[in-house]
């Protein structure tokens, strides 16, 4: 069974177009919805993996269309590589806006925001 944890693990391979950190640790993922795809080929056939439709809601760091298109493309292509995903829809949310407060502790470490006395700490 495909879980939200599986999706987030895969999305750690997707990076923000500007900040050198993955979109999960930047806190861009607002919601993940997983629904069984009842119309997928092989549905209800024993031995055939169940396919799922994935919906991702993201709050981007950038408001320009090219950055947003790059994010959506990365997400859909990465999840297309999962055997149990039949299709993915990524939606850009205009609100709530992303702030550095959304960055996870792992993301803060990746960006060098923790342990560096010359950087302002965001808490």
C-alpha positions in Angstrom: 0.0 0.0 0.0 1.4 3.4 -1.0 1.7 5.8 1.9 2.3 9.6 2.3 5.7 8.6 3.8 6.6 6.9 0.5 5.6 10.0 -1.5 7.6 12.3 0.7 10.6 10.1 0.5 10.4 10.2 -3.3 9.9 14.0 -3.3 13.2 14.4 -1.4 14.8 14.0 -4.8 13.1 17.2 -6.1 14.8 20.5 -5.4 13.8 24.1 -5.3 14.8 26.0 -8.5 16.6 28.7 -6.3 17.4 27.3 -2.9 19.8 24.3 -2.7 17.5 22.1 -0.7 14.8 19.5 -1.4 11.2 20.6 -1.4 10.2 18.4 1.5 12.8 19.9 3.9 12.1 23.4 2.6 8.5 22.8 3.8 6.9 23.4 0.4 4.6 20.4 0.6 1.3 21.5 2.0 -0.8 18.4 1.4 -0.5 14.9 -0.1 -3.7 13.0 -1.2 -3.5 9.4 -2.3 -6.5 7.8 -4.0 -6.9 4.4 -5.5 -7.1 4.6 -9.3 -10.1 2.3 -10.0 -9.7 2.9 -13.8 -6.1 1.8 -14.1 -5.3 -1.2 -16.2 -5.1 -4.4 -14.1 -7.3 -3.1 -11.3 -8.6 -5.9 -9.2 -6.5 -8.5 -11.0 -4.6 -10.7 -8.5 -0.9 -10.1 -8.6 -1.1 -6.7 -10.3 0.0 -3.8 -8.1 -2.8 -1.3 -7.3 -2.3 2.0 -8.9 -2.9 5.4 -7.2 -3.7 8.9 -8.2 -1.5 11.4 -6.3 -2.5 15.0 -5.6 0.2 17.3 -4.2 -0.5 20.9 -2.9 2.7 23.0 -2.8 3.6 26.5 -1.6 6.5 27.6 -3.7 9.4 29.8 -2.6 9.2 31.8 -5.9 6.1 33.4 -7.5 7.4 33.4 -11.1 5.8 31.0 -13.6 9.0 29.3 -14.7 10.1 28.3 -11.2 6.6 27.0 -10.5 6.5 25.0 -13.8 9.9 23.5 -12.9 8.6 22.4 -9.5 5.5 20.8 -11.0 7.6 19.1 -13.7 10.0 17.7 -11.1 7.2 16.4 -8.9 5.2 14.7 -11.7 8.3 13.1 -13.3 9.6 11.9 -10.0 6.4 10.3 -8.9 5.8 8.8 -12.4 8.8 6.6 -11.6 6.9 4.9 -8.8 5.3 1.6 -9.9 2.1 2.2 -8.0 1.4 5.7 -9.2 -0.8 6.1 -12.3 -0.9 9.9 -12.4 0.1 12.9 -10.4 -1.4 16.4 -10.1 0.6 19.1 -8.5 -1.2 22.3 -7.5 0.4 25.6 -6.6 -1.2 27.3 -3.6 -1.2 31.1 -3.4 -1.9 30.9 0.3 -0.4 30.4 2.8 2.7 31.9 1.5 6.0 30.1 2.1 8.4 31.6 4.7 11.7 30.4 6.0 9.9 29.3 9.1 8.6 26.3 7.1 12.1 24.9 6.7 12.7 21.6 8.7 15.7 21.1 11.0 17.2 18.9 8.3 16.7 21.7 5.7 18.2 24.3 8.0 21.3 22.1 8.3 21.5 21.6 4.5 21.3 25.4 4.0 23.9 26.0 6.7 21.5 28.0 8.9 22.2 26.0 12.1 25.5 26.3 13.9 26.8 29.3 12.0 27.1 32.3 14.3 27.3 34.7 11.3 23.8 33.7 10.1 20.5 34.8 11.6 18.8 31.9 13.1 15.1 31.4 12.0 13.0 29.8 14.7 
